[in-house]
């Protein structure tokens, strides 16, 4: 396919953007005709080529080179799935499944080795141009994440996300991306799962995140504050300088579990709402709510505890009124990652200080919930998916919601019936949110296209719908049963009832 086909595909993308929420509602198991199906990866997890053709060092490169023991199987992303060389094969299998879109991330250090705008790596620009063109030539829309956790190490040496100047560097980076790719990329995601990657500044959480600094309740709040400003800078830059000509959309992806009250008591209901505010609202409320700023209960509790600790200021920085307005409304859709749910009651847990302790909640799970055999945290709670989608719809002005990740891990079996069951149950609940609850869900992105480096868990947890043998230098992509399930579902545009 050539340039004329790309133009037709881009026109289709604009039609979806404009009309994504305008669809009739009827209780059935069929997806709307304009509903988008896709799959996703992240640069560090699949690309490899960690120092190829001028690429710089990221914080993940640095950490797993310096501390291989931080990885469950001592693996790193130096080669990974070798998508740097095998991207055409990735596009081929996306097309084979009939995917409408591919969500991938750009490695900041492949474009700007140190993160600075005065040092542009043309080989990196060429790589992503080739990938984007290959996708469009095969009828697949690129959905591009600017930042999926791989900060340039040079910027981390300056303090990373705890240094307010990071917003300047991020805006510079966004400008380079818009200038080089915005003529073809119509879906932009600034940041992926902020509350996951800020764990690198609190030395807290299930996933070890670089730079792995032990400053809970302080470092992570600074990072949250500055990333919200950085996101808004990238959004306003597009709005003011590129939207009129490029006509795309810019937003952010937020991960959240569903937080269900442990009991029907008033205390547990309030605790569940606090959990949603501390673990979803911290990012979503400043951007998507009518009033903007951090949720009131978050502000109240962190301020109160900071004062009790004898501090002269709150551990959670304060936005000026002007900055509240600058951040509020910086979205064109709601990017949502969902994997699991939790039960919530009042109580204290976690380090002192920490965001967990500030929230005054204790989470647990129902032992009857099915679970992944390799990821203890991943309980199968599909009804929580519907509740979360509907909660976002009701609390954040009915935004268009793009599911940017949803998936299940196992040890890598080709007959992955548990993954198929996970997809089926969650898509069933998604349709209930659309047809029964009225939520504007415009697309679904399965995580992940490939078995890849699951961050510090290495290859011990595999989320792919295609198996990759990392001991084979050729890194062949081998279809699992779940890839066929998705292919048939996309062709029929409905959930099979057998």
C-alpha positions as CSV (number, residue, x, y, z in Angstrom):
1,X,0.0,0.0,0.0
2,X,1.2,3.5,-0.8
3,X,0.6,7.1,0.2
4,X,-3.0,7.1,-1.0
5,X,-3.9,4.2,1.2
6,X,-2.3,5.9,4.2
7,X,-4.4,9.0,3.5
8,X,-7.6,6.9,3.4
9,X,-6.6,5.2,6.7
10,X,-5.9,8.6,8.3
11,X,-9.3,9.8,7.1
12,X,-10.8,6.7,8.8
13,X,-9.0,7.5,12.0
14,X,-10.5,11.0,12.0
15,X,-14.0,9.6,11.5
16,X,-13.5,7.3,14.5
17,X,-12.2,10.2,16.5
18,X,-15.3,12.3,15.7
19,X,-18.0,9.7,15.9
20,X,-16.6,7.3,18.4
21,X,-19.1,8.1,21.1
22,X,-22.2,8.4,18.8
23,X,-23.6,4.9,18.6
24,X,-26.9,3.2,19.4
25,X,-27.3,1.3,22.6
26,X,-28.7,-2.2,22.8
27,X,-28.0,-5.0,25.2
28,X,-26.1,-7.6,23.2
29,X,-22.7,-9.1,22.8
30,X,-21.8,-7.3,19.5
31,X,-19.2,-4.5,19.4
32,X,-20.1,-1.2,17.6
33,X,-19.0,-1.0,14.0
34,X,-16.5,1.8,14.8
35,X,-15.1,0.0,17.9
36,X,-11.3,-0.3,17.7
37,X,-9.4,-3.5,18.5
38,X,-5.7,-3.5,19.1
39,X,-2.7,-4.9,20.9
40,X,0.2,-3.2,22.7
41,X,3.9,-3.4,23.7
42,X,6.4,-1.1,25.3
43,X,9.8,-0.1,23.8
44,X,12.1,-1.5,26.6
45,X,10.1,-4.7,26.8
46,X,10.3,-5.6,23.1
47,X,12.8,-3.5,21.0
48,X,16.2,-4.6,22.2
49,X,19.0,-2.8,20.3
50,X,19.6,-1.1,23.6
51,X,22.7,0.8,22.4
52,X,22.2,0.4,18.6
53,X,22.7,3.2,16.1
54,X,23.3,5.9,18.6
55,X,20.6,5.1,21.2
56,X,21.4,6.4,24.7
57,X,21.1,4.8,28.1
58,X,17.8,4.7,29.9
59,X,17.2,4.2,33.6
60,X,16.1,0.6,32.9
61,X,19.3,-0.1,30.9
62,X,21.3,1.4,33.8
63,X,19.5,-0.4,36.6
64,X,19.5,-3.9,35.2
65,X,23.1,-3.6,34.0
66,X,24.2,-2.3,37.4
67,X,22.0,-4.7,39.4
68,X,21.1,-7.8,37.4
69,X,19.9,-9.4,40.7
70,X,16.9,-7.0,40.6
71,X,15.6,-9.2,37.7
72,X,13.8,-12.4,38.7
73,X,15.7,-14.4,36.1
74,X,18.7,-11.9,35.7
75,X,17.4,-11.0,32.2
76,X,17.3,-7.5,30.7
77,X,16.1,-5.6,27.7
78,X,19.4,-5.6,25.7
79,X,17.9,-7.8,23.0
80,X,14.3,-8.6,24.3
81,X,12.1,-9.6,21.4
82,X,14.4,-7.8,18.9
83,X,11.6,-5.7,17.5
84,X,14.2,-3.1,16.6
85,X,15.0,-5.5,13.7
86,X,11.8,-7.6,13.5
87,X,9.2,-4.8,13.5
88,X,7.9,-5.9,10.1
89,X,7.1,-9.3,11.6
90,X,5.2,-7.6,14.5
91,X,3.2,-5.7,11.9
92,X,2.5,-8.9,10.0
93,X,1.0,-10.7,13.0
94,X,-1.1,-7.7,13.9
95,X,-2.5,-7.7,10.4
96,X,-3.0,-11.5,10.6
97,X,-5.2,-11.0,13.7
98,X,-7.1,-8.2,12.0
99,X,-6.1,-5.5,14.5
100,X,-7.2,-2.0,13.9
101,X,-4.5,-0.4,16.0
102,X,-1.1,-1.0,17.5
103,X,-0.2,0.8,20.7
104,X,3.6,1.0,21.1
105,X,5.9,3.4,22.9
106,X,8.8,5.4,21.7
107,X,12.1,5.1,23.5
108,X,13.1,8.6,24.4
109,X,16.8,7.7,24.3
110,X,16.5,6.3,20.8
111,X,15.3,9.7,19.6
112,X,17.3,11.9,22.0
113,X,20.1,9.9,23.6
114,X,20.5,12.2,26.6
115,X,16.9,13.5,26.6
116,X,18.1,16.9,25.3
117,X,16.7,18.6,22.2
118,X,20.2,19.6,21.0
119,X,21.1,15.9,20.4
120,X,18.7,14.3,18.0
121,X,19.5,10.8,16.7
122,X,18.4,10.5,13.1
123,X,18.6,6.7,13.2
124,X,16.0,6.6,15.9
125,X,13.7,8.9,13.9
126,X,14.2,6.6,10.9
127,X,13.3,3.5,12.9
128,X,10.0,4.9,14.1
129,X,9.2,6.4,10.7
130,X,9.7,2.9,9.2
131,X,7.4,1.3,11.9
132,X,4.7,3.9,11.5
133,X,4.7,3.7,7.7
134,X,4.7,-0.1,7.9
135,X,1.6,0.0,10.1
136,X,-0.3,2.4,7.9
137,X,0.6,0.5,4.8
138,X,-1.0,-2.5,6.4
139,X,-4.2,-0.7,7.5
140,X,-3.2,-0.4,11.2
141,X,-3.5,2.8,13.2
142,X,-0.4,3.8,15.3
143,X,-1.3,4.7,18.9
144,X,1.9,6.1,20.3
145,X,2.9,6.4,23.9
146,X,5.6,9.0,24.5
147,X,6.8,7.7,27.8
148,X,6.6,4.1,29.0
149,X,9.0,4.3,31.9
150,X,12.4,4.4,30.1
151,X,13.7,7.8,31.2
152,X,17.0,8.9,29.8
153,X,19.6,8.2,32.5
154,X,21.1,11.6,31.9
155,X,17.9,13.2,33.0
156,X,17.7,11.0,36.0
157,X,21.1,12.2,37.0
158,X,19.5,15.6,37.3
159,X,16.8,14.2,39.6
160,X,14.5,12.8,37.0
161,X,10.8,13.3,37.7
162,X,11.5,14.9,41.1
163,X,13.2,17.9,39.4
164,X,10.7,20.5,38.1
165,X,12.8,21.1,35.0
166,X,11.7,17.7,33.7
167,X,8.6,19.4,32.3
168,X,10.8,21.5,30.0
169,X,12.6,18.5,28.8
170,X,9.4,16.6,28.2
171,X,7.9,19.4,26.2
172,X,11.0,19.5,24.1
173,X,10.7,15.7,23.5
174,X,7.0,16.0,22.6
175,X,7.8,18.7,20.1
176,X,10.3,16.5,18.3
177,X,7.7,13.7,18.2
178,X,4.9,16.0,16.8
179,X,7.3,17.5,14.2
180,X,8.6,14.1,13.0
181,X,5.5,11.8,13.3
182,X,2.4,13.9,13.8
183,X,1.5,14.0,10.1
184,X,0.7,10.3,10.5
185,X,0.2,9.6,14.2
186,X,-3.3,10.7,15.3
187,X,-3.4,9.1,18.7
188,X,-0.9,10.3,21.3
189,X,-0.5,9.1,24.9
190,X,1.9,11.3,27.0
191,X,2.6,9.0,30.0
192,X,1.8,5.4,30.8
193,X,0.7,4.5,34.3
194,X,2.2,7.4,36.3
195,X,1.5,5.8,39.7
196,X,3.4,2.8,38.7
197,X,6.6,4.5,37.5
198,X,6.7,7.0,40.4
199,X,7.2,4.0,42.7
200,X,10.8,4.3,41.6
201,X,11.0,7.3,43.9
202,X,9.4,5.6,46.9
203,X,11.2,2.2,46.9
204,X,7.7,0.7,47.3
205,X,5.5,-1.7,45.4
206,X,5.5,-5.1,43.8
207,X,7.5,-4.1,40.8
208,X,11.0,-2.7,41.3
209,X,11.2,0.5,39.4
210,X,14.3,2.5,38.6
211,X,15.8,4.7,40.0
212,X,14.7,2.8,43.1
213,X,15.1,5.6,45.6
214,X,13.8,5.2,49.1
215,X,11.8,8.3,49.6
216,X,8.2,7.1,50.1
217,X,5.5,9.8,50.7
218,X,7.9,12.5,49.5
219,X,9.7,11.5,46.3
220,X,6.7,9.9,44.7
221,X,4.5,13.0,45.4
222,X,7.2,15.3,43.9
223,X,7.3,13.1,40.8
224,X,3.4,13.0,40.5
225,X,3.4,16.8,40.8
226,X,5.9,17.4,38.0
227,X,4.6,14.7,35.6
228,X,1.1,16.3,35.7
229,X,2.7,19.6,34.6
230,X,4.8,17.8,32.0
231,X,1.7,16.1,30.6
232,X,-0.2,19.4,30.5
233,X,2.8,21.1,28.7
234,X,2.8,18.4,26.0
235,X,-1.0,18.7,25.6
236,X,-1.0,22.5,25.3
237,X,1.9,22.4,22.9
238,X,-0.2,20.2,20.6
239,X,-3.3,22.2,21.1
240,X,-1.6,25.5,20.3
241,X,0.8,24.5,17.5
242,X,-0.2,21.2,15.9
243,X,-3.8,20.3,16.3
244,X,-5.1,22.5,13.5
245,X,-2.9,20.9,10.9
246,X,-2.4,17.4,12.3
247,X,-5.9,16.9,13.7
248,X,-5.0,14.2,16.2
249,X,-5.8,13.5,19.9
250,X,-3.6,13.7,23.0
251,X,-4.2,12.2,26.4
252,X,-2.7,10.1,29.2
253,X,-3.1,6.4,30.3
254,X,-3.9,5.7,33.9
255,X,-3.8,2.3,35.5
256,X,-6.3,1.4,38.3
257,X,-7.6,-1.6,40.1
258,X,-11.2,-1.6,41.1
259,X,-11.6,-0.9,44.8
260,X,-14.6,-2.7,46.3
261,X,-15.8,-2.1,49.9
262,X,-15.0,-5.2,52.0
263,X,-18.5,-4.9,53.6
264,X,-21.5,-2.6,53.2
265,X,-20.6,-0.6,56.2
266,X,-20.3,3.2,55.9
267,X,-16.7,3.0,56.9
268,X,-15.7,0.5,54.2
269,X,-17.7,2.4,51.5
270,X,-15.8,5.5,52.5
271,X,-12.5,3.6,52.5
272,X,-13.1,2.3,49.0
273,X,-13.7,5.8,47.8
274,X,-10.5,7.0,49.4
275,X,-8.6,4.2,47.7
276,X,-10.0,5.3,44.3
277,X,-9.0,8.9,45.0
278,X,-5.4,8.0,46.1
279,X,-4.8,5.3,43.4
280,X,-6.8,6.7,40.5
281,X,-7.8,10.3,41.4
282,X,-4.3,11.4,42.1
283,X,-3.7,11.5,38.4
284,X,-7.3,11.6,37.0
285,X,-8.8,14.3,39.1
286,X,-6.4,17.1,38.2
287,X,-7.0,16.3,34.5
288,X,-10.5,15.0,34.0
289,X,-12.6,16.4,36.9
290,X,-14.7,19.6,36.5
291,X,-12.9,21.3,39.4
292,X,-9.3,20.1,38.8
293,X,-6.5,19.8,41.4
294,X,-5.9,16.8,43.6
295,X,-8.9,15.1,45.2
296,X,-10.0,17.0,48.3
297,X,-9.6,13.9,50.6
298,X,-6.0,13.4,49.3
299,X,-5.2,17.0,50.0
300,X,-6.8,16.9,53.5
301,X,-5.1,13.7,54.7
302,X,-1.6,14.4,53.4
303,X,-1.7,18.0,54.7
304,X,-2.9,16.8,58.1
305,X,-0.3,14.0,58.4
306,X,2.5,16.3,57.2
307,X,1.6,18.9,59.9
308,X,1.5,16.2,62.6
309,X,5.0,15.1,61.5
310,X,6.3,18.6,62.3
311,X,6.9,19.6,58.7
312,X,6.8,23.2,57.6
313,X,5.0,22.2,54.4
314,X,2.9,19.4,53.0
315,X,4.7,16.4,51.5
316,X,2.2,16.8,48.6
317,X,3.1,20.0,46.7
318,X,0.5,22.6,46.0
319,X,-0.6,23.8,42.6
320,X,-1.3,27.5,42.1
321,X,-4.8,28.4,40.9
322,X,-3.3,29.1,37.5
323,X,-1.7,25.7,37.3
324,X,-4.9,24.0,38.4
325,X,-6.6,25.6,35.4
326,X,-3.6,24.8,33.1
327,X,-3.8,21.1,33.9
328,X,-7.6,20.7,34.0
329,X,-9.1,19.5,30.8
330,X,-5.9,18.4,29.2
331,X,-7.3,15.3,27.5
332,X,-9.1,14.2,24.4
333,X,-9.9,10.7,25.7
334,X,-9.4,8.6,28.8
335,X,-6.7,5.9,28.4
336,X,-7.3,3.1,30.9
337,X,-5.3,0.1,31.9
338,X,-7.1,-2.5,34.0
339,X,-6.0,-5.9,35.3
340,X,-7.6,-6.7,38.7
341,X,-9.6,-5.7,41.7
342,X,-9.2,-5.4,45.5
343,X,-11.3,-5.3,48.6
344,X,-10.9,-2.3,50.9
345,X,-11.4,-1.5,54.5
346,X,-10.2,1.3,56.8
347,X,-6.8,0.9,58.5
348,X,-3.1,1.7,58.2
349,X,-0.5,-0.1,56.3
350,X,2.8,0.6,54.5
351,X,5.8,2.7,55.4
352,X,5.6,5.8,57.5
353,X,5.3,8.1,55.6
354,X,4.0,6.7,52.4
355,X,1.0,7.1,50.0
356,X,-0.3,3.8,51.3
357,X,-0.4,5.0,54.9
358,X,-1.7,8.4,53.9
359,X,-4.8,6.8,52.3
360,X,-5.8,5.1,55.6
361,X,-7.0,2.0,53.7
362,X,-6.1,-1.7,53.9
363,X,-6.6,-3.8,50.7
364,X,-7.2,-7.6,50.4
365,X,-8.5,-10.1,47.9
366,X,-11.2,-12.7,48.0
367,X,-9.5,-16.1,48.1
368,X,-12.1,-17.5,45.8
369,X,-11.1,-15.2,43.0
370,X,-9.2,-17.1,40.2
371,X,-5.6,-16.0,39.8
372,X,-2.6,-16.1,37.5
373,X,-0.3,-19.0,38.4
374,X,2.8,-16.8,37.9
375,X,1.6,-13.3,39.0
376,X,0.3,-13.5,42.6
377,X,-1.2,-10.0,42.3
378,X,-3.3,-10.8,39.2
379,X,-6.7,-11.9,40.4
380,X,-9.4,-12.3,37.8
381,X,-12.1,-9.8,38.7
382,X,-14.0,-9.0,35.5
383,X,-16.9,-7.4,37.2
384,X,-14.5,-4.8,38.6
385,X,-13.7,-3.8,35.0
386,X,-17.2,-2.8,34.4
387,X,-17.5,-1.0,37.7
388,X,-14.3,1.0,37.1
389,X,-15.4,2.0,33.5
390,X,-18.8,3.1,34.8
391,X,-17.2,5.0,37.8
392,X,-15.0,6.9,35.4
393,X,-17.9,7.6,33.1
394,X,-20.0,9.0,36.0
395,X,-17.3,10.9,37.8
396,X,-15.3,12.4,34.9
397,X,-17.9,13.9,32.5
398,X,-18.5,10.8,30.3
399,X,-15.2,10.8,28.4
400,X,-14.4,8.6,25.5
401,X,-12.5,5.7,27.1
402,X,-9.8,3.8,25.2
403,X,-8.8,0.6,27.0
404,X,-5.1,0.8,26.5
405,X,-4.1,-2.4,28.4
406,X,-5.9,-5.5,29.7
407,X,-4.3,-8.9,29.9
408,X,-3.3,-12.0,31.7
409,X,0.0,-13.7,32.5
410,X,1.0,-17.3,32.5
411,X,4.2,-19.3,32.1
412,X,4.1,-19.2,28.3
413,X,1.8,-22.1,27.2
414,X,0.6,-22.1,23.6
415,X,-2.8,-23.5,24.7
416,X,-3.5,-20.5,26.9
417,X,-7.1,-21.2,27.8
418,X,-6.9,-19.1,31.0
419,X,-6.0,-16.0,28.9
420,X,-8.9,-16.6,26.5
421,X,-11.2,-16.9,29.5
422,X,-9.8,-13.7,30.9
423,X,-10.3,-11.8,27.6
424,X,-13.8,-13.2,27.2
425,X,-15.0,-12.3,30.7
426,X,-13.6,-8.8,30.6
427,X,-14.9,-8.0,27.2
428,X,-18.3,-9.2,28.3
429,X,-18.2,-6.8,31.2
430,X,-17.0,-4.0,29.0
431,X,-20.0,-4.4,26.8
432,X,-22.3,-4.2,29.8
433,X,-20.6,-0.9,30.7
434,X,-21.3,0.3,27.1
435,X,-24.9,-1.0,26.5
436,X,-26.3,-1.0,30.1
437,X,-24.4,1.7,31.8
438,X,-23.9,4.0,28.8
439,X,-20.1,4.4,29.0
440,X,-18.4,5.7,25.9
441,X,-15.8,3.0,25.4
442,X,-14.3,3.4,21.9
443,X,-11.7,0.6,21.8
444,X,-9.9,-2.2,23.5
445,X,-6.1,-3.0,23.5
446,X,-5.0,-6.5,24.6
447,X,-1.8,-6.6,26.5
448,X,0.4,-7.9,25.1
449,X,1.2,-8.7,21.5
450,X,4.3,-10.6,22.4
451,X,5.8,-12.5,25.3
452,X,8.2,-9.8,26.4
453,X,10.5,-8.7,29.3
454,X,8.1,-8.2,32.1
455,X,10.3,-5.5,33.7
456,X,12.0,-6.9,36.9
457,X,10.1,-10.2,36.5
458,X,12.1,-11.0,33.4
459,X,10.5,-13.8,31.4
460,X,9.0,-15.5,34.4
461,X,5.6,-13.9,33.6
462,X,4.4,-13.9,30.0
463,X,1.5,-11.8,28.8
464,X,1.8,-12.3,25.0
465,X,-0.8,-13.7,22.6
466,X,2.3,-14.7,20.6
467,X,5.0,-16.9,22.2
468,X,8.7,-15.8,21.8
469,X,11.5,-18.2,22.5
470,X,14.2,-15.9,23.9
471,X,16.8,-18.6,23.7
472,X,16.5,-18.6,19.9
473,X,18.5,-15.8,18.3
474,X,15.9,-15.6,15.6
475,X,13.2,-14.7,18.2
476,X,10.4,-16.4,16.2
477,X,6.8,-15.3,17.0
478,X,4.6,-18.3,17.5
479,X,0.8,-17.9,17.8
480,X,-1.0,-19.0,20.9
481,X,-4.6,-20.0,21.1
482,X,-5.5,-16.6,22.4
483,X,-4.3,-15.0,19.1
484,X,-6.8,-17.1,17.2
485,X,-9.5,-16.2,19.7
486,X,-8.9,-12.5,19.2
487,X,-8.8,-12.9,15.4
488,X,-12.2,-14.7,15.3
489,X,-13.7,-12.2,17.8
490,X,-12.5,-9.2,15.6
491,X,-13.8,-10.8,12.4
492,X,-17.2,-11.5,14.0
493,X,-17.2,-8.3,16.1
494,X,-18.9,-10.2,18.9
495,X,-18.1,-12.3,21.8
496,X,-18.5,-16.1,21.1
497,X,-21.1,-17.7,23.3
498,X,-19.8,-21.2,23.2
